[in-house]
Amino acid sequence: AAVRSMCALALLVGAARGFEPPARRGRISRLPLRVVLRGGSTMAASAADQSGPLVVTVATEPIAGQKPGTSGVRKRTRVFMQPHYVENLVQAFFDTLGPAQLEGCTLVVGGDGRYFCAEAAQTILRMALANGVRRCWVGVDGLIATPAVSALIRERDGGAALAAIVLTASHNPGGAECDFGLKFNVKNGGPAPESVTDQVYARTLAISQFKIAQGTEDVDLSTPATHTLQAGGKSMEVEVVDTTAEYASLAASCFDIPAIQKLLGRPDFKIVVDAMHGAAGPYLLKVLGEMAKCPEGSLRNCKPLPDFGGGHPDPNLTYASELVKALGLLVDGTKNPTALSSLPAFGAACDGDGDRNMILGKEFFVTPSDSLAVLAAHAHLIPQFAREGGLRSVARSMPTGCAVDRVAKALGIPCFETPSGWKFFGNLMDSHLLPPLPGKEAVKYTPLLCGEESFGTGSDHIREKDGVWAILAWLSVLAAHNKDTPDGSLVSVAQVVGSHWATYGRNYYTRYDYEEVAAEQGGELLGRLQAMAAGTLPLPVGPLAEGAPLLLKVDEFAYTDPVDGSVSSRQGIRCLFEGGARAVIRLSGTGSVGATIRLYVEQFVPPPEGSDPPPAYGAPLSLRAASAELLLPTQQALAPVVQAALALSRLKEITGRDAPSVVT
């Protein structure tokens, strides 16, 4: 019996490593196998499957902490590398989809190329085969930027893909000692909604086994090709796809690439775009480099690296410091007095998985909230929107500045305020395709422009935010403003934004991030504010800081989806002050360790009394000069409200932090 057990174990281990045993193995090959694996789990395979690669069922146990956040599950890389972590999470998603949907379906697998992506992708392919998937589309080297994942689901083969498993921790750093992530996208191309992620989490708490193919060779993902993966009588086609060409075709349908090319060819328009060694690099090279003929050397750090070159691939003033310096700015977004006299006219950056963006002008930082509002006001200049008669609606996450609300009001279109997380925009984009609520008619909200303060901007061309799209949108606006301007008279980013403030007023806006705070401290801080919102803890009376407006109200944001009626509660604390100022405090769901406390502060300053109203839709372009009260340094303008918010939350006292990790 001992010899038989040892032989059976050797046979199974050999199969798992790709060893194919000789045809004759005597009675041993006919034994039913149940082998104890590391951690005490067992693996079972039928006797009929023991002659080659196997489809096996592996016993497992729930692993704590696999609850998806706003963008999937993110943890330290070594957490994902522990036995069964990836397998449990993927099987939970497969179980949620169910065999009726999985059997014979097409699945997209890809990620941002960070450390451990390649190994995880091979595991997912083997699990997909074992669970009945018929075809998988995988990016070259496993690399697919998140926006391209959405495009692939929606566009390729007539939208044949059922879902995607995306290997990314987005803007978090990569490496063995840094972060990894896994998220799920569904049939519409967008992130799985809460109704799905809640089921996935529930399944992770009860999971007892997963299915996987054993004994198969790794699929060669280095070049576009079609492979067949087989095990245990099952067969799956794996197509390795270069997704840059397909994404470029979509981009060309949204924008006037020749107009952008003309702008890029101007002697007075120097551009610098930083891919931060993330997944956006190949797409930028294809669209801006190859198609729009961006000057050589203008596209930087476009080679994706597993550790993002040792950097933090988050496109903000702190982590995109090289780009910020190149545009003549300091880390707080103000002008650098020692900057070179010859500076680029335009700068941009994308994050690790290519879905976020930062926009800069010469000595000028565009906040994500202002970026969204400016694009909304200029949407008629973007072919994607113009051919459908303009925008039908806009949307922003609740913490995002309210600048776009004023544009929507002027255009006479709805503006939706949602919780943080791109998945909440999906129903708005698909409103005309989903069953209406009882007693209501279906409403079409697209074309729709949406964005988040966390450097996410996008539209209904896909169901994810899209960093490359946002850059092209800004270049389209600048191309239109400079269509007939002579060389040396360039209309700049600063002029476009300043004119917007002069027209609609300015929403001064800043965000303070306190990263890797102890979870208990984050809970204590949020608990106090929730008590104020519930009325069980009285609001303070009188000014909270020198020069600060009086606090009027504290509430907790909840969202009722206008399309399906679903309710999302506890989505952040809002502190409302006299004069329209507000502070928002929430715990972020995108960190991998502890808690990230985010404080958002906003103060609206209207345009001068007697200013002309906003122009009508499609009116000829013109520029207005912003008055002095609209041009103050952001931190100076917001200092009293920031101090009031810190005093109200007792953030310094609870966390011991004297300063934020990042200021935007």
C-alpha positions in Angstrom: 0.0 0.0 0.0 2.8 2.4 0.8 4.5 1.7 -2.5 1.3 2.2 -4.4 0.7 5.5 -2.6 4.3 6.7 -3.4 3.9 5.7 -7.1 0.6 7.4 -7.4 2.1 10.6 -5.9 5.1 10.5 -8.2 2.8 10.0 -11.2 0.6 13.0 -10.3 3.5 15.3 -9.5 5.1 14.3 -12.8 1.9 15.1 -14.6 1.7 18.5 -12.9 5.2 19.3 -14.2 4.3 18.3 -17.8 5.8 14.7 -17.6 3.9 12.3 -19.8 4.4 8.7 -18.4 4.8 5.7 -20.7 1.7 4.0 -21.9 2.2 0.9 -19.6 2.1 1.7 -15.9 0.5 -1.5 -14.8 -2.2 -1.4 -12.2 -1.0 1.9 -10.7 -2.4 4.0 -13.5 -5.9 2.6 -12.8 -5.9 3.5 -9.1 -8.3 6.3 -8.1 -6.0 9.2 -6.8 -6.5 11.3 -3.7 -3.2 12.9 -2.8 -2.6 15.2 0.2 -1.2 18.5 -0.9 0.7 21.2 1.0 -1.6 22.7 3.6 -3.5 19.5 4.1 -5.8 19.8 1.1 -6.4 16.9 -1.2 -6.6 16.5 -5.0 -8.8 14.0 -6.7 -8.9 12.8 -10.3 -10.8 10.0 -12.0 -8.9 6.9 -13.2 -9.8 7.6 -16.8 -7.9 10.9 -16.7 -4.6 9.5 -15.3 -2.9 8.8 -18.6 -2.1 12.4 -19.4 -2.8 16.0 -18.3 -5.6 15.9 -15.7 -8.6 18.0 -14.7 -8.6 17.7 -11.0 -10.7 18.9 -8.1 -8.6 20.3 -5.2 -9.9 20.6 -1.7 -9.4 24.0 -0.1 -10.5 26.2 2.7 -11.7 29.8 2.8 -9.0 32.4 3.1 -9.9 35.6 5.0 -9.8 39.0 3.5 -11.0 38.3 -0.1 -13.7 40.9 -0.2 -13.5 43.0 -3.4 -13.2 46.7 -2.9 -14.1 49.5 -5.3 -11.8 47.9 -7.9 -11.4 44.2 -6.9 -9.1 42.6 -4.4 -5.7 44.2 -3.7 -3.1 42.9 -1.3 0.6 42.5 -1.0 2.0 40.4 -3.8 3.2 37.7 -1.4 -0.4 37.3 -0.1 -1.5 36.4 -3.6 1.4 34.1 -4.0 0.4 31.9 -1.0 -1.1 28.5 -1.9 -4.7 28.7 -3.1 -5.2 32.4 -2.8 -5.6 33.1 -6.5 -7.4 29.8 -7.1 -10.0 30.4 -4.4 -10.8 33.9 -5.7 -11.0 32.8 -9.3 -13.1 29.7 -8.5 -15.5 31.9 -6.5 -16.0 34.1 -9.6 -16.5 31.0 -11.8 -19.0 29.6 -9.2 -20.8 32.9 -9.2 -21.1 32.9 -13.0 -22.3 29.2 -12.9 -21.6 26.3 -15.2 -24.5 27.3 -17.5 -22.7 30.5 -18.5 -19.2 29.2 -18.3 -19.6 26.1 -20.4 -18.4 27.0 -23.9 -17.9 30.7 -23.2 -15.1 33.1 -24.1 -13.0 34.7 -21.4 -10.5 37.6 -21.4 -7.4 37.3 -19.3 -4.8 40.0 -18.9 -3.3 42.6 -16.7 -0.8 45.5 -16.3 2.3 43.3 -16.5 3.3 43.7 -12.8 5.3 41.1 -10.9 3.4 37.7 -10.6 1.0 38.5 -13.5 2.5 35.8 -15.8 2.3 33.1 -13.2 -1.3 34.1 -12.2 -2.4 34.2 -15.8 -1.2 30.6 -16.4 -3.1 29.4 -13.3 -6.2 31.2 -14.5 -5.9 29.6 -18.0 -5.7 26.1 -16.4 -8.7 26.8 -14.2 -10.7 28.2 -17.1 -10.1 24.9 -19.0 -11.1 22.9 -16.0 -14.3 24.9 -15.6 -15.5 24.5 -19.2 -14.4 27.7 -20.8 -14.1 27.1 -24.6 -11.9 30.1 -25.6 -9.6 32.6 -23.8 -8.2 35.8 -25.3 -4.9 36.8 -23.6 -2.7 39.8 -24.3 0.8 39.4 -25.5 2.9 38.6 -22.5 -0.4 38.7 -20.6 -0.5 42.5 -21.0 -3.8 44.2 -21.6 -4.5 47.7 -20.3 -7.7 47.9 -18.4 -9.5 50.1 -21.0 -8.4 47.7 -23.7 -9.9 44.8 -21.6 -13.3 46.6 -21.7 -12.9 47.3 -25.5 -12.0 43.6 -26.1 -15.1 42.4 -24.3 -17.4 44.8 -26.1 -15.9 44.9 -29.6 -14.0 41.7 -30.5 -16.0 39.1 -32.4 -19.2 41.0 -32.0 -18.9 41.2 -28.2 -18.5 37.4 -27.8 -16.7 37.5 -24.5 -18.6 36.7 -21.3 -16.3 38.3 -18.8 -12.7 39.1 -18.0 -10.3 38.4 -15.1 -7.9 41.4 -14.8 -4.6 41.2 -13.0 -3.9 44.6 -11.7 -3.5 46.7 -8.6 -4.0 49.8 -10.8 -1.9 52.7 -9.5 -0.3 50.8 -6.6 3.5 49.9 -6.9 4.5 46.5 -8.2 7.1 44.0 -7.2 7.5 41.0 -4.9 7.3 43.2 -1.8 4.7 45.5 -3.2 1.1 45.1 -4.4 -0.9 42.8 -6.6 -4.6 42.7 -7.5 -7.3 40.8 -9.2 -10.7 42.1 -10.4 -13.5 40.9 -12.6 -15.2 42.6 -15.5 -18.6 41.4 -16.8 -20.5 41.2 -20.1 -20.9 44.9 -20.7 -17.1 45.4 -20.4 -17.3 47.2 -17.0 -16.2 46.2 -13.5 -18.4 43.7 -11.9 -21.2 45.5 -10.0 -21.8 45.0 -6.3 -24.5 42.4 -6.9 -21.8 40.2 -8.4 -18.9 41.1 -6.1 -21.1 40.4 -3.1 -21.8 36.9 -4.4 -18.1 36.4 -5.1 -17.2 37.4 -1.6 -19.9 35.2 -0.1 -18.5 32.3 -2.1 -15.0 32.8 -0.8 -16.3 32.4 2.7 -17.8 29.0 1.9 -15.5 27.6 -0.8 -14.3 24.0 -0.3 -12.7 23.1 -3.6 -11.5 24.4 -7.0 -11.0 22.9 -10.4 -7.8 23.1 -12.3 -5.9 21.3 -15.1 -2.7 19.6 -14.1 0.2 18.4 -16.3 -0.3 21.0 -19.1 2.6 23.1 -20.4 2.6 26.8 -19.9 1.0 28.6 -22.9 3.5 30.7 -24.9 2.3 34.2 -24.5 5.2 36.0 -26.1 3.8 36.4 -29.6 0.3 36.6 -31.2 -0.7 33.0 -31.9 -3.5 30.5 -31.3 -2.8 27.5 -29.0 -4.9 24.6 -27.8 -4.9 23.7 -24.1 -6.1 20.1 -23.3 -6.6 18.1 -20.2 -8.9 15.4 -18.9 -10.9 15.2 -22.2 -11.5 19.0 -22.2 -10.1 21.4 -24.8 -9.8 25.2 -24.8 -8.5 27.6 -27.5 -6.1 30.2 -26.2 -5.6 33.1 -28.6 -2.8 35.5 -27.7 -3.8 38.9 -29.0 -2.0 42.2 -29.7 -4.7 44.5 -28.4 -3.0 47.8 -29.4 -4.3 47.7 -33.0 -7.9 47.0 -31.9 -7.7 49.8 -29.3 -6.2 52.2 -31.9 -9.1 51.5 -34.2 -11.6 52.4 -31.4 -9.6 55.6 -30.6 -9.7 56.6 -34.3 -13.5 56.3 -34.3 -13.7 58.7 -31.3 -11.3 61.4 -32.3 -10.0 63.4 -35.3 -6.4 62.0 -35.4 -5.3 64.1 -38.3 -6.3 67.3 -36.4 -4.3 66.0 -33.4 -1.4 65.3 -35.7 -1.5 68.8 -37.0 -1.3 70.2 -33.4 1.6 67.9 -32.5 3.4 69.2 -35.6 3.4 72.8 -34.4 6.8 74.3 -33.6 5.3 75.9 -30.5 3.6 72.8 -29.2 6.1 70.5 -27.4 4.5 67.6 -25.6 5.7 65.1 -22.9 3.7 62.0 -22.0 4.8 59.6 -19.2 3.5 56.1 -19.3 5.2 55.4 -15.9 6.3 52.0 -17.2 2.7 50.9 -17.0 0.3 49.1 -19.4 -0.6 52.3 -21.3 2.9 52.5 -22.9 2.2 50.3 -26.0 -1.1 52.0 -26.7 0.4 55.5 -26.5 3.2 54.4 -28.9 0.6 53.1 -31.3 -2.0 55.9 -31.2 0.1 59.0 -30.5 3.5 57.8 -31.8 2.5 55.8 -34.9 -0.8 57.3 -35.9 -0.5 60.9 -34.7 3.2 61.2 -35.4 4.1 62.5 -32.0 7.7 63.7 -32.1 10.3 61.1 -31.1 11.3 61.3 -27.4 8.0 62.9 -26.4 6.6 59.6 -25.1 8.5 58.4 -22.1 8.7 55.3 -20.0 6.5 53.4 -22.4 8.1 50.0 -21.8 5.9 48.1 -19.2 8.0 46.7 -16.3 7.1 44.3 -13.5 8.1 46.8 -10.9 7.2 49.9 -13.0 10.9 50.9 -13.0 10.9 51.0 -9.2 8.4 53.9 -9.2 4.9 54.3 -7.9 2.7 54.3 -11.1 0.1 56.8 -9.8 -0.2 59.9 -12.0 -0.3 62.7 -9.5 1.9 65.6 -8.4 3.8 63.5 -5.9 4.6 60.3 -7.8 4.9 61.7 -11.4 7.5 64.0 -10.1 9.7 63.9 -13.2 6.9 65.0 -15.4 5.8 67.7 -12.9 9.3 69.1 -12.9 9.5 69.0 -16.7 6.4 71.2 -16.9 7.8 73.8 -14.6 5.8 72.9 -11.5 6.5 72.2 -7.8 5.0 69.2 -6.0 2.1 71.4 -4.8 1.1 72.3 -8.3 2.5 75.9 -8.2 5.0 77.4 -10.5 8.7 76.4 -10.0 10.6 79.7 -9.9 13.8 78.0 -11.0 12.3 76.2 -14.0 13.8 76.4 -17.4 12.5 79.1 -19.7 11.7 76.6 -22.5 9.1 74.2 -21.2 6.6 71.8 -22.9 3.2 73.2 -23.7 1.4 70.0 -22.6 2.1 67.1 -20.3 0.2 64.0 -19.3 0.7 60.7 -17.5 -1.1 57.4 -17.1 -1.0 54.9 -14.3 0.0 51.3 -14.0 -3.0 49.7 -15.8 -3.6 52.7 -18.1 -7.0 53.8 -16.9 -6.0 57.0 -15.0 -4.6 60.3 -16.3 -3.1 63.5 -15.2 -3.2 66.6 -17.4 -0.6 69.4 -17.1 0.1 72.6 -19.1 3.2 74.8 -19.1 3.5 75.7 -15.4 -0.2 74.6 -14.9 -1.8 71.7 -13.1 -5.3 70.7 -14.1 -7.3 69.1 -11.3 -9.2 66.0 -12.3 -12.4 67.8 -11.3 -11.6 70.7 -13.6 -10.5 68.4 -16.4 -13.9 66.7 -16.4 -15.7 70.1 -16.4 -13.6 71.5 -19.2 -14.1 68.4 -21.4 -17.9 68.6 -20.8 -17.9 72.3 -21.9 -16.0 71.4 -25.0 -17.6 68.0 -25.8 -19.1 69.4 -29.1 -15.5 69.5 -30.4 -14.9 65.8 -29.9 -16.2 63.7 -32.9 -17.5 60.9 -30.7 -20.0 63.3 -29.1 -20.5 65.7 -31.9 -21.9 63.1 -34.3 -24.6 62.3 -31.8 -25.6 65.9 -31.2 -23.6 66.3 -28.0 -23.8 65.0 -24.5 -27.0 63.7 -23.0 -25.7 63.5 -19.4 -22.6 63.7 -17.2 -21.7 61.9 -14.0 -19.1 62.2 -11.3 -18.3 60.4 -8.1 -19.5 62.1 -4.9 -16.0 63.2 -3.7 -15.2 64.8 -7.1 -15.5 68.5 -7.3 -18.8 70.0 -8.4 -17.4 72.0 -11.4 -19.0 69.7 -13.9 -22.4 70.2 -12.3 -22.4 73.9 -13.4 -21.6 72.9 -17.0 -24.4 70.4 -17.0 -26.8 73.0 -15.7 -25.8 75.4 -18.5 -26.3 72.6 -21.1 -29.6 71.6 -19.6 -28.6 67.9 -19.1 -28.6 65.6 -16.0 -25.6 65.4 -13.7 -25.4 62.2 -11.7 -23.6 62.0 -8.4 -22.5 58.4 -7.7 -20.3 56.6 -5.1 -16.6 56.1 -5.8 -15.9 53.2 -8.2 -16.3 53.2 -12.0 -18.8 50.3 -11.8 -21.5 52.8 -10.7 -21.3 54.5 -14.1 -22.1 51.3 -16.0 -25.8 51.3 -15.4 -26.1 54.9 -16.5 -24.3 54.0 -19.7 -26.5 51.0 -20.3 -29.8 52.5 -19.1 -31.5 52.1 -22.5 -30.5 48.4 -22.6 -31.7 47.4 -19.1 -35.3 46.8 -18.0 -36.8 50.0 -16.6 -38.0 50.2 -13.0 -41.7 49.5 -12.5 -43.9 52.4 -13.7 -41.0 54.1 -15.5 -39.8 54.2 -19.1 -36.3 53.4 -20.2 -34.2 56.5 -20.6 -31.0 56.8 -22.7 -28.3 58.8 -20.9 -25.6 58.4 -23.6 -23.5 60.0 -24.9 -22.3 60.3 -21.4 -19.0 61.8 -20.0 -18.0 60.8 -16.5 -15.1 61.1 -14.1 -13.6 60.8 -10.7 -11.3 63.0 -8.6 -8.8 60.1 -8.5 -7.6 61.0 -12.0 -10.2 58.9 -13.8 -11.9 60.2 -16.9 -13.9 58.4 -19.6 -17.1 58.0 -21.6 -19.5 55.4 -22.9 -17.1 54.3 -25.6 -16.1 51.6 -23.2 -17.1 50.8 -19.6 -13.9 51.7 -17.8 -12.1 54.9 -17.3 -9.4 55.5 -20.0 -6.2 57.4 -19.6 -5.2 57.4 -23.3 -8.8 58.5 -24.2 -8.6 61.5 -21.8 -5.2 62.6 -23.3 -6.7 62.4 -26.8 -9.7 64.4 -25.6 -7.6 67.2 -24.3 -5.5 67.3 -27.4 -8.7 67.5 -29.4 -9.8 70.6 -27.4 -6.4 72.2 -27.8 -6.4 71.4 -31.5 -9.7 73.1 -32.0 -8.6 76.2 -30.1 -5.4 76.4 -32.1 -6.9 75.5 -35.5 -6.2 79.0 -37.0 -3.7 80.5 -34.5 -0.3 81.3 -36.0 2.9 79.9 -34.7 3.9 81.7 -31.5 0.3 82.5 -30.5 -0.6 79.1 -29.0 -3.7 79.0 -26.9 -2.4 77.2 -23.8 -3.9 74.8 -21.3 -3.8 77.6 -18.7 -5.8 79.9 -21.0 -8.4 77.2 -21.7 -8.9 76.5 -18.0 -8.8 80.1 -16.9 -11.5 81.0 -19.5 -13.6 78.1 -18.0 -13.3 79.6 -14.5 -14.2 83.1 -15.9 -17.3 81.5 -17.5 -18.6 79.1 -14.8 -16.7 80.1 -11.6 -14.0 78.1 -9.9 -14.4 75.1 -7.6 -11.1 75.3 -5.6 -10.4 71.7 -4.8 -7.8 69.6 -3.0 -7.4 66.0 -1.7 -5.2 64.8 1.2 -4.3 61.1 1.3 -3.2 59.5 4.5 -1.8 56.2 3.4 -1.4 52.9 5.4 -3.1 54.2 8.5 -3.9 51.5 11.1 -7.3 50.1 10.3 -8.4 50.6 13.9 -7.6 54.3 13.7 -9.5 54.7 10.4 -12.4 53.0 12.0 -12.3 55.2 15.0 -12.2 58.4 12.9 -15.0 57.3 10.6 -17.1 56.1 13.6 -17.1 59.5 15.2 -18.2 61.2 12.0 -20.9 58.6 11.4 -22.2 59.3 14.9 -22.5 63.0 14.0 -24.3 62.1 10.8 -26.7 59.9 12.7 -27.3 62.6 15.4 -25.9 60.6 18.3 -22.9 62.9 18.6 -23.6 66.6 18.6 -22.1 68.9 16.0 -19.5 71.4 17.3 -20.8 75.0 17.7 -18.9 78.0 16.3 -16.0 78.3 13.9 -13.7 75.2 13.8 -10.7 77.2 12.6 -9.7 80.8 12.1 -11.5 82.3 9.1 -13.4 79.0 8.5 -17.1 79.1 7.5 -19.6 77.6 10.0 -20.4 74.0 9.9 -24.0 73.4 8.8 -24.5 69.7 8.5 -22.7 66.3 8.5 -24.3 63.4 6.6 -23.4 60.1 5.1 -23.8 59.7 1.4 -26.1 56.9 0.1 -26.9 56.3 -3.6 -30.0 55.0 -5.2 -29.3 53.8 -8.7 -31.8 55.6 -11.0 -31.7 52.7 -13.5 -32.2 49.5 -11.3 -33.1 51.0 -8.0 -30.3 49.4 -6.1 -29.1 51.2 -2.9 -25.5 51.7 -1.9 -25.1 53.1 1.6 -22.3 54.4 3.8 -20.4 55.8 0.8 -18.5 58.6 2.6 -19.0 61.4 5.1 -20.0 64.9 3.8 -19.4 68.0 5.9 -21.3 71.0 4.6 -20.3 74.6 5.5 -21.8 78.0 5.0 -21.1 79.5 1.6 -21.1 76.2 -0.3 -17.8 74.9 1.0 -17.7 71.1 1.8 -15.3 68.5 3.0 -15.7 64.8 2.3 -14.0 62.1 4.3 -13.9 58.4 3.4 -11.8 55.3 3.7 -10.4 54.2 0.3 -10.9 50.7 -1.0 -7.8 50.7 -3.2 -5.0 50.2 -0.7 -3.4 46.9 0.1 -2.4 47.5 3.7 -4.2 49.1 6.6 -6.5 52.0 5.6 -6.1 55.0 3.4 -8.0 58.0 4.8 -8.9 60.5 2.1 -10.0 64.1 2.9 -11.5 66.1 0.0 -12.0 69.9 0.4 -13.9 72.2 -2.0 -14.9 75.9 -2.1 -16.8 77.5 -4.9 -16.0 81.1 -6.0 -18.4 82.5 -8.7 -17.3 84.5 -11.7 -17.5 88.3 -11.1 -20.9 89.8 -10.9 -22.2 90.9 -14.3 -20.2 88.3 -16.3 -21.7 87.0 -19.5 -23.6 83.7 -19.2 -22.0 80.5 -20.6 -22.1 80.2 -24.4 -24.7 78.2 -26.1 -23.9 74.7 -27.2 -21.7 74.7 -30.3 -21.0 78.5 -30.2 -17.7 79.7 -31.7 -14.8 79.4 -29.4 -13.7 82.4 -27.4 -11.5 83.0 -24.4 -12.4 85.0 -21.3 -9.8 86.3 -18.8 -10.1 85.1 -15.2 -10.3 87.6 -12.4 -7.9 87.7 -9.5 -10.2 85.9 -7.0 -10.3 83.0 -9.4 -6.5 82.7 -9.6 -5.4 82.2 -6.0 -3.1 79.3 -5.1 -5.3 76.4 -4.2 -3.9 75.7 -0.8 -4.1 79.3 0.2 -7.8 79.6 -0.9 -8.8 76.4 0.9 -6.7 76.7 4.1 -9.5 77.7 6.5 -11.8 74.9 5.3 -9.0 72.3 5.4 -8.2 73.3 9.0 -11.9 73.1 9.9 -12.1 69.6 8.5 -9.0 68.4 10.3 -10.4 69.8 13.6 -13.8 68.3 13.1 -12.4 64.8 12.2 -9.6 64.9 14.8 -7.5 63.3 12.2 -4.2 64.4 13.6 -5.1 63.4 17.1 -6.4 59.9 16.1 -3.7 59.0 13.6 -0.7 60.9 14.9 -0.1 62.1 11.3 1.0 65.7 11.1 0.9 65.8 7.3 -0.7 63.8 4.5 1.2 61.3 2.4 0.0 62.9 -0.8 -1.6 66.2 -1.6 -3.4 66.7 -4.9 
